[in-house]
Amino acid sequence: MTTPRYQQLADDLSHCIRSGVLKPGDQVPSVRQLCALHDASPATVTHALHILEDRGLIEARPRQGFFVRTQSFAYPSQCALPGRPKAIELEGHRKLVMEFAQTCGNHFLGMSAIDDSLFPTKALKKLLVQQLHRNDNIVNDASYTGDIALREQIARRSLLLDCDFLPDEIVLTHGATEALDLCLRLLTKPGDIVAIAAPGPLRTLEMLEGQGLQALEIPSHPCDGLSVDALEFALRHHKVAALVVNANFPSPTGSLMPDKEKARLAELTGRHGVPVIEIDIFGELTHGPQRPKPVKAFDRHDNVLYCGDYRYVISPGFSVGYIAAGRHRLTLQACRKVHGEPVAALIQQTLASFMASGQYEPHLRRLRSQLASQMAAYRAAVFRYFPKGTRVACASGGMLLWLELPEGTDMTELQRRSHCEGYVFAPGALFSQGESFNNCLRINTGHPMTVELEQGVRVIGELAHAVQAEAAVLA
C-alpha cells in the first residue's frame, strides 16, 4: 500500500529535524512555502505539520508559525515504520549488559523501585496482626479464585478509572508479570507476532522470547507514548495476535498517552480484531491530582484485558495483581489453576482491609507528592551535571527518568566507567531488540535524593562529558 502523501511529507520533515537540517528553535517553513517546495496542497501540508506536532517535534506559536521544539524527542528512526518482525535474541550485548549490571555498584539509580519508607508499613503491620487475631489459621489459607472482599474493593475503585469492573470478572494473580503471562497464554501460540511499544520493559521482551513469540516493536514517543499511526501501519502489514501496551507512565520512559490517542488505539484494535493486554501498574502514581484513564476506559467491545498490580502502590510484599478479564474470565480462571499458584489469604484480606479502611487515598496523596518532588530533584540534577544537549522525557508520573544523550555517546563505555565508580544505571539497549536507544539511559527516582545519590548522578554526568569529548576528538 502506498504511503499517504501527508505521511511522506511528515517523514521528510522529521528527517530534516533528526539530521540537524532544522535545529531546535528554527522556524519551520510556512504552509505556503512547503506547498511550493513539495508540490502539495495546503490540506496535505497542514496534516503533516499536525503529525509532527503530535510527535512532539514542533510547536505552534501564535501568529508566528511552527518552530522546532528545543527539548523535543523524535520517534526512533530505526522503527519509524515497523518492518519484518524479528525473534528476540537475549544473546549478545543485551545479555552481557544484564550480567554486568548485576555484578557491582549502587543499584538505587538502576533498578525500578520505590524506597521502603514511602509505603504504609505501620498500617499494614497493624492490619496483618488483626487478621491473625481473627483467624490464626489464616497463614495456611490460599486461593486461586481470590478473596471476594478484595475483588469487591478492586471493582469499586475501577469507577475512578472510568471503568466498571464486576467482582466476578476479576482474576487475582501474583503480580502483573503472572497476569501478562496468563493473558499471552490465552491469546497467542508459539510463532505468533505480538506488538509492543519501543522502548519497552525488558521483562516483557524476555517473556515473549520465553513463550516463542515474535515481538513487533512499535515506535513510542518518550512523552506521548505509543504511536497509534505506526500501529495502524503495522496492523495493515502484519498479522498481529495481540498488543501489549502500558499507556500510563510505563518503563522505561514514563510517558503518558493522551486520552484521544487511547481512544484511537481502542477503536483501531477493536476494528482489526486485535486483542489488547494493558499493563497499568504505574497509573496510580500520577504526580497530579487526577489519575489518568487507561485504554480500557475507551474499550467498547470487551477487547482489552486490563492488568493491575499493587506492588508499587502498597508494598513489594503485597505484589498482588489482577486481570479484569471480561468475557475471558472463565478461561483465565481455569488457566491460572494450571499455570499459576494460589495467593495467600493473609495478604489478600490485609490488602482488602487497607483499601476499605479509609487509609488508601491519603497514602496515595502522600506517595504521589513525594514521587513528584523526588523526580523534580533528579531532573534538576541531570540538567546540572549532564552534557548540553541531553534531553529528558517529560514524565508526569511514576519514578522513572528517561534520558537521551547526544548522538555518538558511547553508552557501553559510559556504563563501564560508571560501574568502576560504583554506580549503576539502566542503559537504553536493555529496552529494545535494535540499536535505536543506544544513546539513551534510564534513571530510577524512587528513592529520596541523598548526598550519595546526587553524587551518583554527578559522576555519571561527568563521565558522559568525558566520553562525549573523547568521541569528538576521534571523529
N, C-alpha and C positions, 0 to 999 in steps of 0.2 A: 504494500500500500504506500502511495506517495505521501511524503511528509507535507502537511499543510504549509502554505506559503508563510503564514504568520509565525509558525514554529521554526521554519528555516531562518527567517529574519531574526527571531529571538535568539536562536543558537549562534548566528553570526555575531550579533552584538555581545552575547555572553563571552564568546571567544575574544573579542576585542578587549573586554574588561579583564578577563583572566590573563591574557598575554601582555597587558600593560599598555596597549594602544590607547585605551581610555583609562585614565588613572583616577584614584579616589579624589573626589572633588571636582573632576572635569564635568562640563556640561555635555549632555548627550545631544547630538544634532536634533534640530526641531523636526516635527512631523513633516513639514513641507520639505525640508532638506532630505529626510530619509525617503520620502516618496520619490524624489527626483533621483537620488543615488541608487535606489534599489528597484526603480520602476514598479512601485507598489501603490496600492490605493491607501487613502487615509485610514480606512477601517482596518486594513491589514497591519499597518504601522502601529496604530493605537493598540490593537490586540497584542502585538509583540511587546510593546512597552509595558503593558499591564502584566504580562508574564514575567518580565524582568523585575517589575516592582514586587510581585508576589514572591519571587525568589529572594528578595532582599538585596538585589544587586544595585538598584537605582532607587531614588526617592524623588517625589514631585515637590517642587517649590512653587507656591502661588505666584502666578504672573511671570515666572522665570523659565519654567520648563522642567525637564528631568536632569538629575545630576547623579553621578556615580557615588554611591554611599562610601563614606570614609571608613566605616567599620563594617564592611559587607562580606558575606560569605557567598561563594559560588557553589552550586551543586558540583560534586566531583566530576571532572571531565571524563574520567575513565568509565563512569557508569551513568553518563547522562542519558543514554538510551540503552535499555537492557539488551544485551546481546545473547549469544548462545550460553545457556546455563552451564556452570562448571561444578563438578563434585568438589566438596570441601576437602582440603588437604591440611591436616594438622602437622604434617611433617614440615621440615624446612625452618624458615626463620621464625614463624609464629610459635612453633613448639619450643624452639630454643629460647625465645623471648620469655615464654611462660616458665620454663625451667630456671632461667637465670633470675627471674623476678622472685622466685621462692627461696633464693639462697641466702640473702642477707639484706640488711638495711631496715630503716624505719618505714613500715608499711602503711602508716596512717594516711599518707598522701596518695598511695597507690590503690588501696582497697576501697571498694564501695561499702561504706559502713558509717554508722552513726554512733557517737560517743554514748557509752552506757549511762552517763549522768543525765541524759536527756529523756530517758524512759521513766515511766511511773513505777519504779521498783517497789517503793514502800507500799503503795496502794495495792499492787499485785500480790505482794507478800501477805498483806492482811487478808485479802480475799482468798488466797490459797489456804491459809490457816483456817478460815471459816468453812471452806469446803471440806477440809479434813475433819473438822469437828462435827460437821453434819453427817459425814459418812466416811468412817476411817477405812472402809474397803474400796474407796474410790480410786486409790492408787492401782488397783488391779483391773480397773474397768477401761475398756476402749471400744470404739465402734467404727464401722465402715460408713454407716449412713449419716452419722453426725447428730449431735445433741439438738433437739428441737428448739430449745431456748436460744442457742447460738444462731441457728438458721433463721429464727424469727427476728433476732436483732439485725442480722445482715439484711434481711428483707426490708425492715423498717428504714435502715439507712440508705437503701437503694433509691428511695424517694428523693434524697438530696442529690443523686446523680441524674435526676430526671428520668429514672427508670422505675420499674415496678416489678421487682423480683417476687416470686412466690416462695415460701419456705420449702415447699416440696420439690422445687426445681433446683435447689442449691445442693451441690455435691461438695462436701468438705474434703480437703486434701492436705498433705504435708507440704504446704507452701506452694508458691506459683510454679516452681520447677516441676513438681509432680503434676500440677494442673495442666501445664503445657504438654508434658509427656503423654498424658491421657488423651488430650484433645488431638494430638498428632496421630496417636494410635487409632483413634476413631475415624479420622478424616483422610488418612493417607495410607499408602503402601510403599514398600521399598522401590526406589526409582522415580517416584513422583517428584514434581517440581513444587517447591514451597517458596513463595515470595516473602522477602524480609527487607527491612529498612537497612540502608548502608550509610553510615556505620551502624552496627547493631551489637547487641550483647554477645559477648564471647560464649556464654553458656548456651544461648540459642544455636549458635553456629555448631558447637560441639554436639548438641542433642540431635540436630538434623543429620550430621555426619554419622552419629551412632545408630540412627534408625535407617541408614541407607537412602536418605533423601537428598535431592539436589536443591541447593539454595540459589535463588534468583535475586540478586541484590537490586533494590530499587533506590534511587537517589533520595537522600534525606537531608533537608536543609538544617544547619545547626540551630536555627532559631524557630523555624516553622514546621519542622518535621517532614514526614514522608511526602514526596511529590506525587500528588494524585494524577497529574498529567503523565508522568513517567510510568506510573502503574497502569494507566489506561493503555498506553502504548504496549506495555508488556502483555497485558491480557489479550490484546489483539494478535499478538505474535507467538504466544506460548500457551500451552495447556497447563494452567496453574491449578494445583489441587487445593491449595489453601494459602491464606495470607496471615502471617504473624505480625502484629503491629502493637506498638505502645505509643499512644498519642499524647500522653501527659508526662513530661519530664523523663524520658527514657534514658538509660545508659547507652552510649557514653556522653551524649550531647546535652541532655537536659532540655531538649526543645519542647515546644508546646504547639500542637497543631491547631489552627484557628477552627472555630465551630463550623464555618461554611465549608472548610475542607473535610472535616469529619463527616458532614452531611453528604458531600460529594462522594467520599470513599464508601460510605454505607450504600448509597444509591448505585454506584458503579459496580461494586462487588455483588450486590443483590441481582443486578441486571445480568451480569455474566455468570451467575450461579457459583461464585467462588466463596466458600465459607471463610469467615474471619475469626481468628483466635486473638482476642485482645487481652494483653497483659497490662494491667493497670495497678502497679504496685507502688507508684510514687505520687499518684493523683492527689492523695490526702495531704501531701507535703507542699502544697502551694504556698508561696510567700505572700499571697494576697488574701483578702477576706473571703473570696468566692472560690470554692472548689470547682475546677474545670470539669465539664461534662466528658464522659467517654464516648467513643464511637457508638457504643451500644445504645446511647440515648437517641441516636438517629436511625436505629435499625427498625425498619417497619416490616421485615419479613422473617424474623427469628433466624437471621443468618449469622449473627455474631455470638460466639461463645466467649463470655466475659469472665476473666480470671483475676481474682484479687488475692492479697496476702497481707497479713498483719505484722510481718517481720520488721519492717522499717517504721511501723507506726506505734506498736506496743512494746515489742522486745524481740531480739533474735530467738529467745527461748520460747516465744509464742508464735512460731512460724507456722501458723495455721492458714492455709489457703482455701480457696473455694472456686467453684465454677458455677456461674448462672447458666445452667445447661439447657433451659427451654425444652424443646421437643426431643433433645438428645438425653434427657436426664436418666431414663431407664437404662439405656445402653451404657452410659458413662458409669452409672452405679454398678452395673454388672462388671464392666471393665476394671473398675477400681478394686473390686473384690479379687480379681485375678492378678492384677499387676501392682496393686498398692498394699499399704499396711494400715491397720486401724489407727485412729487418732485418739490419744489418751483422754479419758473423760475428765480428769482433773484439769487439764489445760483448757478443754472446751468450755467447761462450766465456769471456770475462773474468768475466762475471756468474756463469756456472756454476761456474767455478773458485773464486770468492769464497764461494759458497754451500757448496761441498764442502770448503773449507779448514779449517773449524772456527772461522772468524772471524765468521761471520754472527751467531750467538747472542750472543756478547759485545758486538758492536756494537749489537745491538738493545737489550740491557740498558742500555748507556750512553745510547743515544738516548732510550729511554723515560724514564729517570731525569731526564735533562736537560730534556726537554719538560715533565715534571710539575713540576719546580722552576720553570721559566720561567712556566708558566701560573699557578702559585700567586703568583708575584711580580706578574704583570699583574693578576690578580684582586684582590690586596690594594690595588694602586694605584687600580683602578676604585672600590673601596669607599671609598678615602681621598679621591678627588677628584671623583667624580660626584655629582649631586644625590641627596638622600634619596629613596627610592622606586625607584631604579634596580634592576632585577632582572637577575641574572647567571645564565646557564644553568650547570647543574652538570656540565660536560663532564669526563669521566674518561679522556679520551684525545685524541690529536691535538694541534692547536696553534691552534684557533680558539675565540674567546670571543664569545658572543652576548649582547648587552645589550638590554634593553627599558627605555627611558626612560619617565618618567611621561607619561601621556596629555596631548596638547596640545603636546608639544615639537616645534617646527618644525625638522625634520631638514634641510630644504633650506637654511634659514638657518644652522643649525649647521655644515653642510658648507661653505657659502660662507666663513664666518668661519674655519673650521679651515684651509681652503686658503690663505687670506690669511696665516695664521700659519706656513704651510709644512708642515702635517701632513695626512695623508690617512687616512680610514677607509672601510670599505665600508658604505654605507647599506642599510637593510633593503629599500628599494624595488627594489634590484637582484635580489632573490631571489624575486619573485612577480609575477604578472600584475596583481594587485589592489593595494589600499591597506592591507591588514591589518597590514603591517610598517613603516609609515611612521615609527613612533616607535622603531624598532629599528636597531641597527648591529652590525657585526662587526669585531672587532679580531684581528689576527694576533699570536700569541705565539711564533712560531717562531724569533725572534731573542733572544739573551740580553738581559735588561734592562740597558740602559745609562743613563747620566745623560740623554742626549738623548731616548731612547725614553720614559723616565719623564716627562720634560718634555713630550713629546707627549701622553701620557695626561692629564697635569695640565692642559695647555692645553685639550684637547677637553672635559675635565670642567668646567673653569671656564667655558668658553664655553656649555656646556649649562646651567649655573646661570643665566647671564645671559639666554639665550634663554627659559628657563622663566620667569624673573622678569618679563621683558617681556610674555610671553604672559599671565601672571596679571594684570598691570596692564590690558592691553587687554580682558581678559574682564570 
